[in-house]
Amino acid sequence: MSFSDRDGTIWMDGEMVPWRDAKVHVLTHSLHYGLGVFEGVRAYQSEQGTAIFRLHDHTNRFFRSAHILGMDMPYDADTLNDAQKQVIRANGLEAAYIRPLAFYGSEGMGIRADMLTTHVAIATWEWGTYFDPKLLLKGITLSISNLRRPNPNSVPWDTKASGLYMICTLSKHEAEREGYSDSLMLDHKGNVAEATGANIFFKDKNGE
Protein backbone atom coordinates (compact mmCIF):
# COMPACT_ATOMS: atom_id res chain seq x y z
CA MET A 1 0.00 0.00 0.00
CA SER A 2 1.34 3.43 -0.95
CA PHE A 3 2.14 5.70 1.96
CA SER A 4 0.13 8.45 0.26
CA ASP A 5 -3.01 6.31 -0.02
CA ARG A 6 -3.96 5.20 3.47
CA ASP A 7 -6.74 5.67 5.96
CA GLY A 8 -5.90 7.63 9.07
CA THR A 9 -4.96 11.07 10.31
CA ILE A 10 -1.77 13.12 10.29
CA TRP A 11 -1.05 16.11 12.55
CA MET A 12 0.04 18.91 10.25
CA ASP A 13 0.73 22.51 11.24
CA GLY A 14 -1.46 22.31 14.31
CA GLU A 15 -4.42 20.45 12.79
CA MET A 16 -5.50 16.87 12.37
CA VAL A 17 -5.63 16.31 8.62
CA PRO A 18 -7.04 13.27 6.78
CA TRP A 19 -4.08 11.11 5.72
CA ARG A 20 -4.64 11.52 1.98
CA ASP A 21 -4.92 15.32 2.31
CA ALA A 22 -1.55 15.80 4.08
CA LYS A 23 0.25 17.16 1.02
CA VAL A 24 2.89 19.74 0.13
CA HIS A 25 3.66 21.57 -3.11
CA VAL A 26 6.24 20.26 -5.59
CA LEU A 27 8.24 23.48 -5.09
CA THR A 28 8.63 22.91 -1.36
CA HIS A 29 12.12 24.15 -0.50
CA SER A 30 13.13 21.11 1.56
CA LEU A 31 12.29 18.78 -1.31
CA HIS A 32 14.85 20.56 -3.50
CA TYR A 33 17.61 21.36 -1.00
CA GLY A 34 17.23 18.70 1.69
CA LEU A 35 16.96 21.13 4.59
CA GLY A 36 14.63 19.49 7.08
CA VAL A 37 14.81 17.52 10.34
CA PHE A 38 12.95 14.50 11.60
CA GLU A 39 12.74 11.96 14.39
CA GLY A 40 11.94 8.25 14.53
CA VAL A 41 10.03 7.42 17.70
CA ARG A 42 8.49 4.19 18.91
CA ALA A 43 5.40 3.64 21.04
CA TYR A 44 4.85 0.28 22.71
CA GLN A 45 1.89 -1.44 24.27
CA SER A 46 2.38 -1.75 28.02
CA GLU A 47 0.36 -2.83 31.05
CA GLN A 48 -0.53 0.82 31.65
CA GLY A 49 -1.49 1.42 28.00
CA THR A 50 0.45 2.79 25.06
CA ALA A 51 3.82 4.22 26.11
CA ILE A 52 6.06 6.38 23.91
CA PHE A 53 9.71 5.50 24.41
CA ARG A 54 11.77 8.50 25.61
CA LEU A 55 9.32 10.98 24.12
CA HIS A 56 10.91 14.06 25.70
CA ASP A 57 14.43 13.06 24.68
CA HIS A 58 13.38 12.57 21.07
CA THR A 59 11.55 15.89 21.00
CA ASN A 60 14.51 17.67 22.56
CA ARG A 61 16.78 16.23 19.86
CA PHE A 62 14.25 17.31 17.24
CA PHE A 63 14.47 20.90 18.50
CA ARG A 64 18.25 20.74 18.81
CA SER A 65 18.58 19.62 15.18
CA ALA A 66 16.29 22.43 14.04
CA HIS A 67 18.24 24.98 16.09
CA ILE A 68 21.58 23.90 14.62
CA LEU A 69 20.14 24.25 11.12
CA GLY A 70 18.67 27.65 11.95
CA MET A 71 15.06 26.54 11.56
CA ASP A 72 12.60 28.55 13.66
CA MET A 73 10.15 26.09 15.20
CA PRO A 74 6.58 27.43 15.28
CA TYR A 75 5.57 25.22 18.23
CA ASP A 76 7.04 24.51 21.64
CA ALA A 77 8.10 21.09 22.90
CA ASP A 78 4.99 20.55 25.03
CA THR A 79 2.76 21.12 21.99
CA LEU A 80 4.65 18.58 19.89
CA ASN A 81 4.77 16.05 22.72
CA ASP A 82 1.01 16.34 23.08
CA ALA A 83 0.53 16.16 19.29
CA GLN A 84 2.39 12.84 19.16
CA LYS A 85 0.03 11.43 21.77
CA GLN A 86 -2.98 12.85 19.93
CA VAL A 87 -2.05 11.34 16.58
CA ILE A 88 -1.62 7.88 18.10
CA ARG A 89 -5.06 8.11 19.69
CA ALA A 90 -6.62 9.48 16.50
CA ASN A 91 -5.30 6.50 14.53
CA GLY A 92 -6.37 3.96 17.18
CA LEU A 93 -2.89 2.47 17.59
CA GLU A 94 -1.57 0.58 20.60
CA ALA A 95 1.99 0.17 19.28
CA ALA A 96 3.32 2.48 16.61
CA TYR A 97 6.15 4.22 14.85
CA ILE A 98 5.99 8.03 15.04
CA ARG A 99 7.60 10.36 12.50
CA PRO A 100 7.81 14.08 13.41
CA LEU A 101 9.11 16.16 10.50
CA ALA A 102 10.00 19.85 10.18
CA PHE A 103 10.57 21.31 6.72
CA TYR A 104 10.63 24.58 4.83
CA GLY A 105 7.63 25.43 2.66
CA SER A 106 7.12 26.72 -0.86
CA GLU A 107 6.90 30.43 -0.02
CA GLY A 108 10.04 31.05 -2.07
CA MET A 109 12.63 29.25 -4.18
CA GLY A 110 16.41 29.54 -4.17
CA ILE A 111 19.22 28.67 -1.80
CA ARG A 112 18.14 31.15 0.88
CA ALA A 113 15.62 29.81 3.37
CA ASP A 114 15.68 32.31 6.24
CA MET A 115 12.51 33.99 4.96
CA LEU A 116 10.54 30.75 4.60
CA THR A 117 7.96 29.20 6.92
CA THR A 118 8.85 26.12 8.95
CA HIS A 119 6.10 23.52 8.68
CA VAL A 120 5.71 20.60 11.09
CA ALA A 121 3.95 17.30 10.50
CA ILE A 122 3.59 14.19 12.67
CA ALA A 123 2.52 10.87 11.19
CA THR A 124 2.20 7.49 12.89
CA TRP A 125 1.62 3.97 11.68
CA GLU A 126 2.18 0.34 12.60
CA TRP A 127 5.71 -0.63 11.62
CA GLY A 128 7.34 -3.88 12.62
CA THR A 129 11.01 -4.54 13.19
CA TYR A 130 13.46 -2.78 10.90
CA PHE A 131 14.87 -6.09 9.69
CA ASP A 132 12.98 -9.25 8.75
CA PRO A 133 12.09 -11.05 12.02
CA LYS A 134 13.81 -14.18 10.69
CA LEU A 135 17.08 -12.24 10.50
CA LEU A 136 16.77 -11.29 14.16
CA LEU A 137 17.22 -14.97 15.02
CA LYS A 138 20.10 -15.85 12.73
CA GLY A 139 21.77 -12.44 12.53
CA ILE A 140 22.29 -9.99 9.70
CA THR A 141 25.15 -9.64 7.24
CA LEU A 142 26.83 -6.29 6.70
CA SER A 143 28.91 -4.95 3.86
CA ILE A 144 31.15 -1.92 4.40
CA SER A 145 29.85 1.12 2.56
CA ASN A 146 32.00 2.85 0.01
CA LEU A 147 30.57 6.12 1.32
CA ARG A 148 31.70 7.64 4.63
CA ARG A 149 29.78 9.59 7.20
CA PRO A 150 30.75 13.21 6.56
CA ASN A 151 33.54 15.16 8.16
CA PRO A 152 32.18 17.36 11.01
CA ASN A 153 33.67 20.38 9.24
CA SER A 154 31.66 19.74 6.07
CA VAL A 155 28.06 19.38 7.32
CA PRO A 156 26.17 19.64 10.63
CA TRP A 157 26.68 15.90 11.22
CA ASP A 158 25.22 15.93 14.73
CA THR A 159 21.69 16.69 13.49
CA LYS A 160 18.99 14.31 12.33
CA ALA A 161 18.75 16.25 9.09
CA SER A 162 16.81 14.83 6.14
CA GLY A 163 19.54 15.46 3.56
CA LEU A 164 22.16 13.48 5.49
CA TYR A 165 20.25 10.25 4.90
CA MET A 166 20.90 10.21 1.17
CA ILE A 167 24.22 8.52 2.02
CA CYS A 168 22.39 5.82 3.98
CA THR A 169 19.93 5.13 1.19
CA LEU A 170 22.70 4.74 -1.38
CA SER A 171 24.68 2.49 0.97
CA LYS A 172 21.61 0.35 1.73
CA HIS A 173 20.94 -0.16 -1.97
CA GLU A 174 24.57 -1.06 -2.60
CA ALA A 175 24.58 -3.64 0.21
CA GLU A 176 21.39 -5.35 -0.92
CA ARG A 177 22.61 -5.53 -4.52
CA GLU A 178 25.63 -7.41 -3.20
CA GLY A 179 23.48 -9.81 -1.15
CA TYR A 180 23.92 -8.27 2.31
CA SER A 181 21.25 -7.28 4.80
CA ASP A 182 22.61 -3.80 5.39
CA SER A 183 25.72 -1.66 5.17
CA LEU A 184 28.16 -0.72 7.90
CA MET A 185 28.88 3.00 7.81
CA LEU A 186 32.32 4.27 8.75
CA ASP A 187 33.09 7.84 9.75
CA HIS A 188 35.50 10.12 7.90
CA LYS A 189 38.42 8.61 9.83
CA GLY A 190 37.46 5.01 9.09
CA ASN A 191 35.98 4.24 12.51
CA VAL A 192 32.72 2.29 12.90
CA ALA A 193 29.81 4.72 13.05
CA GLU A 194 26.48 2.96 12.50
CA ALA A 195 24.41 0.94 10.06
CA THR A 196 22.21 2.75 7.55
CA GLY A 197 19.21 2.85 9.89
CA ALA A 198 20.43 1.33 13.15
CA ASN A 199 23.01 1.96 15.84
CA ILE A 200 25.95 -0.34 16.47
CA PHE A 201 26.63 -1.72 19.97
CA PHE A 202 29.48 -3.94 21.12
CA LYS A 203 29.67 -6.34 24.05
CA ASP A 204 32.90 -7.18 25.76
CA LYS A 205 33.84 -10.73 26.79
CA ASN A 206 31.87 -10.26 30.04
CA GLY A 207 28.72 -9.44 28.09
CA GLU A 208 28.72 -5.81 29.13
Disulfide bonds with the S-S distance in Angstrom:
none
